[in-house]
Amino acid sequence: MLGTLNQQEMEELLLRNVTGRIGCRDGDQIYIVPVSYAYNEKYIIAHSGEGLKIDMMRKNPQVGFEVDEISDQRNWKSVICQGRFEEILDEKEKYYAMKFLVSRLMHTQLSETARLPDAIGEGHAAPLIRPIVYRIRMETMTGRCEFA
């Protein structure tokens, strides 16, 4: 049976998960990529290195964000958000955003792109990485589900 998630169910799904997908657009090119995130009931908080996704969101800050929980083809929940990319530039705000993000991710198995790199080799320190920390200001949110 298909259904619609209410506001509380959508919020709970976003809070339970730490991996979603950002969709961004630059002219005719659309780019969708998974990201590790933390949700604080107002924003999606994430970080990234410089690259295509950041370039595209800086040019066109209107983005989509999706999170799914899929048990099987007949049992799933999905939330799709529309929002605005905002790069966090203030150092104090950036520090607290990263602290919040790390606190949400620290008990999960992190992907290579979500964590700081290990040392490059024996006797070499890892390079200092200055991640781009950003938030997605939520504007609209819809949620659907199916259960058998």
N, CA and C atoms as a LAMMPS dump frame, in Angstrom:
ITEM: TIMESTEP
0
ITEM: NUMBER OF ATOMS
444
ITEM: BOX BOUNDS ff ff ff
-5.0000000000000000e+02 5.0000000000000000e+02
-5.0000000000000000e+02 5.0000000000000000e+02
-5.0000000000000000e+02 5.0000000000000000e+02
ITEM: ATOMS id mol type element x y z
1 1 1 N 0.827 -1.164 0
2 1 2 C 0 0 0
3 1 3 C 0.886 1.247 0
4 2 1 N 0.643 2.15 -0.924
5 2 2 C 1.378 3.414 -1.003
6 2 3 C 0.83 4.391 0.019
7 3 1 N 1.703 5.236 0.536
8 3 2 C 1.269 6.223 1.513
9 3 3 C 2.134 7.463 1.481
10 4 1 N 1.727 8.421 2.269
11 4 2 C 2.441 9.683 2.412
12 4 3 C 2.946 9.788 3.843
13 5 1 N 4.188 10.208 4.006
14 5 2 C 4.746 10.408 5.341
15 5 3 C 4.312 11.774 5.862
16 6 1 N 3.978 11.834 7.147
17 6 2 C 3.662 13.131 7.74
18 6 3 C 4.954 13.826 8.166
19 7 1 N 4.855 15.043 8.643
20 7 2 C 6.038 15.839 8.995
21 7 3 C 6.918 15.123 10.019
22 8 1 N 6.31 14.574 11.049
23 8 2 C 7.087 13.884 12.082
24 8 3 C 7.818 12.669 11.514
25 9 1 N 7.164 11.889 10.657
26 9 2 C 7.79 10.711 10.056
27 9 3 C 8.953 11.111 9.147
28 10 1 N 8.806 12.218 8.407
29 10 2 C 9.902 12.696 7.558
30 10 3 C 11.089 13.138 8.4
31 11 1 N 10.818 13.886 9.466
32 11 2 C 11.885 14.344 10.366
33 11 3 C 12.621 13.156 10.978
34 12 1 N 11.88 12.16 11.425
35 12 2 C 12.487 10.979 12.043
36 12 3 C 13.366 10.229 11.054
37 13 1 N 12.927 10.111 9.806
38 13 2 C 13.726 9.436 8.789
39 13 3 C 15.037 10.195 8.553
40 14 1 N 14.97 11.518 8.463
41 14 2 C 16.182 12.318 8.268
42 14 3 C 17.116 12.218 9.47
43 15 1 N 16.563 12.171 10.675
44 15 2 C 17.388 12.07 11.877
45 15 3 C 18.026 10.69 12.035
46 16 1 N 17.348 9.647 11.592
47 16 2 C 17.848 8.264 11.731
48 16 3 C 19.016 7.951 10.814
49 17 1 N 19.094 8.636 9.704
50 17 2 C 20.07 8.303 8.671
51 17 3 C 21.215 9.305 8.629
52 18 1 N 22.309 8.897 7.982
53 18 2 C 23.472 9.78 7.828
54 18 3 C 23.989 9.804 6.386
55 19 1 N 23.292 9.106 5.485
56 19 2 C 23.683 9.125 4.076
57 19 3 C 22.477 9.506 3.238
58 20 1 N 22.669 10.487 2.375
59 20 2 C 21.616 10.929 1.468
60 20 3 C 22.233 11.265 0.124
61 21 1 N 21.423 11.809 -0.764
62 21 2 C 21.909 12.204 -2.094
63 21 3 C 21.561 13.657 -2.351
64 22 1 N 22.551 14.39 -2.839
65 22 2 C 22.33 15.776 -3.256
66 22 3 C 22.223 15.789 -4.772
67 23 1 N 21.239 16.502 -5.262
68 23 2 C 21.097 16.747 -6.688
69 23 3 C 21.306 18.225 -6.939
70 24 1 N 22.246 18.547 -7.822
71 24 2 C 22.505 19.943 -8.147
72 24 3 C 22.544 20.102 -9.658
73 25 1 N 22.453 21.353 -10.092
74 25 2 C 22.334 21.614 -11.521
75 25 3 C 23.162 22.834 -11.891
76 26 1 N 23.801 22.734 -13.048
77 26 2 C 24.554 23.852 -13.606
78 26 3 C 24.199 23.908 -15.083
79 27 1 N 23.279 24.784 -15.44
80 27 2 C 22.829 24.84 -16.83
81 27 3 C 22.101 23.562 -17.177
82 28 1 N 22.56 22.855 -18.204
83 28 2 C 21.919 21.619 -18.634
84 28 3 C 22.445 20.381 -17.911
85 29 1 N 23.529 20.518 -17.168
86 29 2 C 24.125 19.37 -16.493
87 29 3 C 23.513 19.176 -15.11
88 30 1 N 23.066 17.951 -14.826
89 30 2 C 22.536 17.578 -13.517
90 30 3 C 23.502 16.581 -12.898
91 31 1 N 23.764 16.737 -11.612
92 31 2 C 24.72 15.901 -10.91
93 31 3 C 24.071 15.428 -9.611
94 32 1 N 24.047 14.131 -9.385
95 32 2 C 23.487 13.553 -8.166
96 32 3 C 24.573 12.712 -7.527
97 33 1 N 24.82 12.957 -6.241
98 33 2 C 25.929 12.287 -5.578
99 33 3 C 25.559 11.991 -4.119
100 34 1 N 25.972 10.812 -3.605
101 34 2 C 25.72 10.525 -2.19
102 34 3 C 26.644 11.337 -1.295
103 35 1 N 26.127 11.717 -0.129
104 35 2 C 26.91 12.46 0.853
105 35 3 C 26.575 11.967 2.251
106 36 1 N 27.542 12.086 3.135
107 36 2 C 27.299 11.878 4.558
108 36 3 C 26.79 13.204 5.104
109 37 1 N 25.805 13.131 5.997
110 37 2 C 25.186 14.366 6.479
111 37 3 C 24.739 14.207 7.93
112 38 1 N 24.389 15.327 8.524
113 38 2 C 23.722 15.358 9.819
114 38 3 C 22.551 16.321 9.674
115 39 1 N 21.438 15.962 10.271
116 39 2 C 20.236 16.789 10.2
117 39 3 C 19.942 17.34 11.584
118 40 1 N 19.693 18.63 11.678
119 40 2 C 19.424 19.246 12.976
120 40 3 C 18.012 19.807 13.079
121 41 1 N 17.088 19.259 12.322
122 41 2 C 15.682 19.65 12.304
123 41 3 C 15.448 20.998 11.623
124 42 1 N 16.486 21.562 11.048
125 42 2 C 16.36 22.804 10.293
126 42 3 C 17.195 22.762 9.026
127 43 1 N 18.401 22.199 9.146
128 43 2 C 19.344 22.149 8.037
129 43 3 C 19.887 20.741 7.852
130 44 1 N 20.345 20.475 6.637
131 44 2 C 21.229 19.355 6.359
132 44 3 C 22.634 19.937 6.447
133 45 1 N 23.498 19.358 7.254
134 45 2 C 24.882 19.81 7.406
135 45 3 C 25.783 18.769 6.751
136 46 1 N 26.73 19.221 5.918
137 46 2 C 27.646 18.297 5.244
138 46 3 C 28.965 19.001 4.974
139 47 1 N 29.931 18.23 4.48
140 47 2 C 31.21 18.822 4.094
141 47 3 C 31.717 18.122 2.838
142 48 1 N 32.652 18.769 2.182
143 48 2 C 33.201 18.223 0.94
144 48 3 C 34.526 18.912 0.655
145 49 1 N 35.328 18.261 -0.176
146 49 2 C 36.478 18.933 -0.744
147 49 3 C 36.019 19.738 -1.95
148 50 1 N 36.918 20.557 -2.474
149 50 2 C 36.602 21.276 -3.712
150 50 3 C 36.34 20.266 -4.815
151 51 1 N 35.434 20.591 -5.717
152 51 2 C 35.142 19.697 -6.825
153 51 3 C 33.883 20.121 -7.557
154 52 1 N 33.419 19.244 -8.428
155 52 2 C 32.281 19.54 -9.284
156 52 3 C 31.029 19.898 -8.49
157 53 1 N 30.706 19.109 -7.47
158 53 2 C 29.497 19.356 -6.676
159 53 3 C 29.522 20.748 -6.06
160 54 1 N 30.627 21.109 -5.424
161 54 2 C 30.739 22.429 -4.789
162 54 3 C 30.679 23.53 -5.843
163 55 1 N 31.388 23.359 -6.96
164 55 2 C 31.343 24.359 -8.036
165 55 3 C 29.919 24.581 -8.523
166 56 1 N 29.189 23.477 -8.736
167 56 2 C 27.819 23.586 -9.241
168 56 3 C 26.904 24.259 -8.228
169 57 1 N 27.04 23.903 -6.94
170 57 2 C 26.159 24.489 -5.922
171 57 3 C 26.474 25.962 -5.695
172 58 1 N 27.731 26.347 -5.865
173 58 2 C 28.062 27.773 -5.75
174 58 3 C 27.421 28.574 -6.889
175 59 1 N 27.386 27.984 -8.08
176 59 2 C 26.787 28.668 -9.232
177 59 3 C 25.269 28.697 -9.16
178 60 1 N 24.682 27.581 -8.724
179 60 2 C 23.227 27.483 -8.613
180 60 3 C 22.908 26.835 -7.267
181 61 1 N 22.616 27.638 -6.243
182 61 2 C 22.435 27.086 -4.894
183 61 3 C 21.139 26.311 -4.659
184 62 1 N 20.213 26.303 -5.603
185 62 2 C 18.987 25.515 -5.442
186 62 3 C 19.328 24.041 -5.652
187 63 1 N 19.076 23.217 -4.637
188 63 2 C 19.437 21.802 -4.692
189 63 3 C 18.274 20.932 -4.234
190 64 1 N 18.368 19.66 -4.584
191 64 2 C 17.466 18.65 -4.062
192 64 3 C 18.255 17.735 -3.148
193 65 1 N 17.571 17.138 -2.186
194 65 2 C 18.211 16.217 -1.26
195 65 3 C 17.245 15.066 -1.003
196 66 1 N 17.754 13.836 -1.045
197 66 2 C 16.906 12.659 -0.879
198 66 3 C 17.532 11.68 0.1
199 67 1 N 16.677 11.087 0.93
200 67 2 C 17.084 10.022 1.839
201 67 3 C 16.057 8.9 1.715
202 68 1 N 16.55 7.661 1.609
203 68 2 C 15.683 6.494 1.481
204 68 3 C 15.998 5.473 2.559
205 69 1 N 14.983 4.734 2.948
206 69 2 C 15.134 3.509 3.73
207 69 3 C 14.381 2.444 2.952
208 70 1 N 15.102 1.447 2.465
209 70 2 C 14.485 0.431 1.611
210 70 3 C 14.74 -0.947 2.214
211 71 1 N 13.679 -1.609 2.631
212 71 2 C 13.786 -2.99 3.116
213 71 3 C 13.706 -3.948 1.941
214 72 1 N 12.731 -3.718 1.056
215 72 2 C 12.577 -4.472 -0.179
216 72 3 C 11.673 -3.662 -1.104
217 73 1 N 11.334 -4.206 -2.249
218 73 2 C 10.566 -3.46 -3.252
219 73 3 C 9.177 -3.041 -2.77
220 74 1 N 8.667 -3.689 -1.737
221 74 2 C 7.329 -3.363 -1.252
222 74 3 C 7.334 -2.741 0.136
223 75 1 N 8.513 -2.433 0.662
224 75 2 C 8.639 -1.835 1.996
225 75 3 C 9.754 -0.798 1.973
226 76 1 N 9.366 0.464 1.83
227 76 2 C 10.355 1.532 1.736
228 76 3 C 9.751 2.856 2.195
229 77 1 N 10.649 3.792 2.507
230 77 2 C 10.281 5.172 2.847
231 77 3 C 11.276 6.083 2.145
232 78 1 N 10.804 7.223 1.714
233 78 2 C 11.672 8.162 1
234 78 3 C 11.252 9.592 1.322
235 79 1 N 12.235 10.437 1.572
236 79 2 C 11.994 11.866 1.787
237 79 3 C 12.788 12.631 0.746
238 80 1 N 12.127 13.574 0.099
239 80 2 C 12.787 14.445 -0.881
240 80 3 C 12.601 15.88 -0.418
241 81 1 N 13.713 16.599 -0.337
242 81 2 C 13.708 17.986 0.123
243 81 3 C 14.2 18.893 -1.002
244 82 1 N 13.666 20.065 -1.031
245 82 2 C 14.189 21.126 -1.887
246 82 3 C 14.781 22.158 -0.944
247 83 1 N 15.923 22.709 -1.31
248 83 2 C 16.542 23.666 -0.42
249 83 3 C 17.604 24.496 -1.113
250 84 1 N 18.323 25.221 -0.299
251 84 2 C 19.312 26.163 -0.787
252 84 3 C 20.659 25.876 -0.132
253 85 1 N 21.675 25.679 -0.969
254 85 2 C 23.06 25.49 -0.52
255 85 3 C 23.562 26.79 0.087
256 86 1 N 24.175 26.687 1.264
257 86 2 C 24.811 27.829 1.918
258 86 3 C 26.172 27.377 2.436
259 87 1 N 27.211 27.915 1.866
260 87 2 C 28.557 27.601 2.342
261 87 3 C 28.773 28.315 3.666
262 88 1 N 29.299 27.603 4.648
263 88 2 C 29.557 28.195 5.963
264 88 3 C 30.98 28.728 5.947
265 89 1 N 31.109 30.037 6.037
266 89 2 C 32.419 30.687 5.939
267 89 3 C 32.942 31.172 7.287
268 90 1 N 32.058 31.522 8.192
269 90 2 C 32.478 31.983 9.516
270 90 3 C 33.178 30.83 10.244
271 91 1 N 34.409 31.046 10.695
272 91 2 C 35.214 29.968 11.283
273 91 3 C 34.583 29.355 12.526
274 92 1 N 33.979 30.153 13.371
275 92 2 C 33.335 29.63 14.58
276 92 3 C 32.114 28.782 14.208
277 93 1 N 31.309 29.282 13.298
278 93 2 C 30.135 28.535 12.849
279 93 3 C 30.549 27.241 12.143
280 94 1 N 31.616 27.325 11.359
281 94 2 C 32.139 26.147 10.66
282 94 3 C 32.603 25.091 11.664
283 95 1 N 33.293 25.527 12.709
284 95 2 C 33.772 24.618 13.75
285 95 3 C 32.604 23.867 14.393
286 96 1 N 31.552 24.59 14.782
287 96 2 C 30.418 23.949 15.448
288 96 3 C 29.615 23.066 14.492
289 97 1 N 29.533 23.445 13.234
290 97 2 C 28.848 22.604 12.245
291 97 3 C 29.61 21.287 12.066
292 98 1 N 30.944 21.356 11.943
293 98 2 C 31.752 20.135 11.803
294 98 3 C 31.681 19.283 13.067
295 99 1 N 31.682 19.914 14.226
296 99 2 C 31.574 19.183 15.487
297 99 3 C 30.252 18.411 15.535
298 100 1 N 29.172 19.052 15.112
299 100 2 C 27.864 18.396 15.07
300 100 3 C 27.876 17.243 14.07
301 101 1 N 28.427 17.475 12.895
302 101 2 C 28.491 16.442 11.864
303 101 3 C 29.309 15.244 12.349
304 102 1 N 30.472 15.487 12.899
305 102 2 C 31.336 14.405 13.394
306 102 3 C 30.638 13.635 14.508
307 103 1 N 29.912 14.335 15.382
308 103 2 C 29.217 13.647 16.478
309 103 3 C 28.159 12.684 15.94
310 104 1 N 27.537 13.002 14.828
311 104 2 C 26.527 12.128 14.213
312 104 3 C 27.174 10.967 13.458
313 105 1 N 28.364 11.186 12.901
314 105 2 C 29.006 10.172 12.058
315 105 3 C 29.965 9.262 12.81
316 106 1 N 30.378 9.635 14.011
317 106 2 C 31.479 8.936 14.673
318 106 3 C 31.192 7.475 15.004
319 107 1 N 29.944 7.057 15.037
320 107 2 C 29.634 5.664 15.362
321 107 3 C 29.294 4.845 14.119
322 108 1 N 29.598 5.367 12.953
323 108 2 C 29.306 4.66 11.712
324 108 3 C 30.598 4.322 10.99
325 109 1 N 30.531 3.39 10.066
326 109 2 C 31.673 3.071 9.204
327 109 3 C 31.733 4.164 8.147
328 110 1 N 32.765 4.963 8.157
329 110 2 C 32.856 6.093 7.249
330 110 3 C 33.506 5.713 5.927
331 111 1 N 33.02 6.327 4.875
332 111 2 C 33.637 6.156 3.572
333 111 3 C 34.915 6.987 3.525
334 112 1 N 35.722 6.743 2.536
335 112 2 C 36.974 7.484 2.373
336 112 3 C 36.727 8.984 2.232
337 113 1 N 35.632 9.361 1.577
338 113 2 C 35.355 10.785 1.365
339 113 3 C 34.763 11.457 2.585
340 114 1 N 34.262 10.698 3.556
341 114 2 C 33.642 11.287 4.737
342 114 3 C 34.622 11.5 5.88
343 115 1 N 35.806 10.9 5.804
344 115 2 C 36.759 11.002 6.912
345 115 3 C 38.043 11.695 6.457
346 116 1 N 38.8 12.116 7.443
347 116 2 C 40.107 12.681 7.13
348 116 3 C 41.039 11.547 6.726
349 117 1 N 41.954 11.775 5.792
350 117 2 C 42.824 10.696 5.334
351 117 3 C 43.828 10.278 6.395
352 118 1 N 44.241 9.007 6.318
353 118 2 C 45.312 8.515 7.181
354 118 3 C 46.628 9.106 6.687
355 119 1 N 47.671 8.856 7.418
356 119 2 C 48.987 9.328 6.986
357 119 3 C 49.305 8.787 5.596
358 120 1 N 49.98 9.568 4.813
359 120 2 C 50.273 9.206 3.427
360 120 3 C 51.241 8.038 3.353
361 121 1 N 52.186 7.986 4.203
362 121 2 C 53.164 6.908 4.191
363 121 3 C 54.004 7.016 5.445
364 122 1 N 54.892 6.07 5.617
365 122 2 C 55.728 6.09 6.806
366 122 3 C 56.527 7.374 6.874
367 123 1 N 56.436 8.017 8.032
368 123 2 C 57.199 9.244 8.231
369 123 3 C 56.58 10.479 7.587
370 124 1 N 55.458 10.344 6.907
371 124 2 C 54.809 11.492 6.276
372 124 3 C 53.474 11.765 6.969
373 125 1 N 53.261 12.999 7.307
374 125 2 C 51.991 13.381 7.927
375 125 3 C 50.932 13.564 6.844
376 126 1 N 49.712 13.356 7.224
377 126 2 C 48.605 13.583 6.294
378 126 3 C 48.533 15.08 5.983
379 127 1 N 48.148 15.441 4.769
380 127 2 C 48.04 16.855 4.433
381 127 3 C 46.908 17.502 5.21
382 128 1 N 47.049 18.783 5.511
383 128 2 C 46 19.528 6.182
384 128 3 C 44.875 19.761 5.187
385 129 1 N 43.709 19.276 5.535
386 129 2 C 42.568 19.416 4.641
387 129 3 C 41.632 20.472 5.22
388 130 1 N 41.247 21.413 4.399
389 130 2 C 40.303 22.455 4.798
390 130 3 C 38.996 22.171 4.076
391 131 1 N 38.124 21.372 4.682
392 131 2 C 36.897 21.007 3.977
393 131 3 C 35.972 22.208 3.783
394 132 1 N 35.174 22.117 2.745
395 132 2 C 34.101 23.065 2.529
396 132 3 C 32.949 22.563 3.39
397 133 1 N 32.546 23.333 4.368
398 133 2 C 31.429 22.957 5.234
399 133 3 C 30.226 23.757 4.753
400 134 1 N 29.109 23.055 4.602
401 134 2 C 27.926 23.74 4.09
402 134 3 C 26.666 23.184 4.721
403 135 1 N 25.599 23.921 4.511
404 135 2 C 24.293 23.465 4.957
405 135 3 C 23.315 23.622 3.805
406 136 1 N 22.262 22.863 3.889
407 136 2 C 21.154 23.033 2.957
408 136 3 C 19.991 23.553 3.785
409 137 1 N 19.588 24.756 3.488
410 137 2 C 18.438 25.36 4.173
411 137 3 C 17.179 24.75 3.562
412 138 1 N 16.44 23.997 4.369
413 138 2 C 15.268 23.285 3.892
414 138 3 C 14.153 24.268 3.531
415 139 1 N 13.58 24.094 2.34
416 139 2 C 12.466 24.937 1.908
417 139 3 C 11.182 24.118 1.807
418 140 1 N 11.236 22.949 1.186
419 140 2 C 10.074 22.063 1.124
420 140 3 C 10.532 20.635 1.354
421 141 1 N 9.608 19.806 1.828
422 141 2 C 9.929 18.418 2.102
423 141 3 C 8.679 17.579 1.816
424 142 1 N 8.869 16.485 1.089
425 142 2 C 7.78 15.545 0.854
426 142 3 C 8.273 14.151 1.178
427 143 1 N 7.364 13.292 1.597
428 143 2 C 7.738 11.931 1.946
429 143 3 C 6.69 10.934 1.476
430 144 1 N 7.182 9.839 0.936
431 144 2 C 6.307 8.769 0.464
432 144 3 C 6.776 7.46 1.068
433 145 1 N 5.896 6.461 1.05
434 145 2 C 6.253 5.151 1.564
435 145 3 C 5.39 4.084 0.898
436 146 1 N 5.852 2.862 1.024
437 146 2 C 5.062 1.704 0.623
438 146 3 C 5.321 0.616 1.644
439 147 1 N 4.275 -0.058 2.036
440 147 2 C 4.425 -1.189 2.938
441 147 3 C 3.445 -2.279 2.531
442 148 1 N 3.896 -3.513 2.702
443 148 2 C 3.091 -4.663 2.291
444 148 3 C 2.073 -5.026 3.352
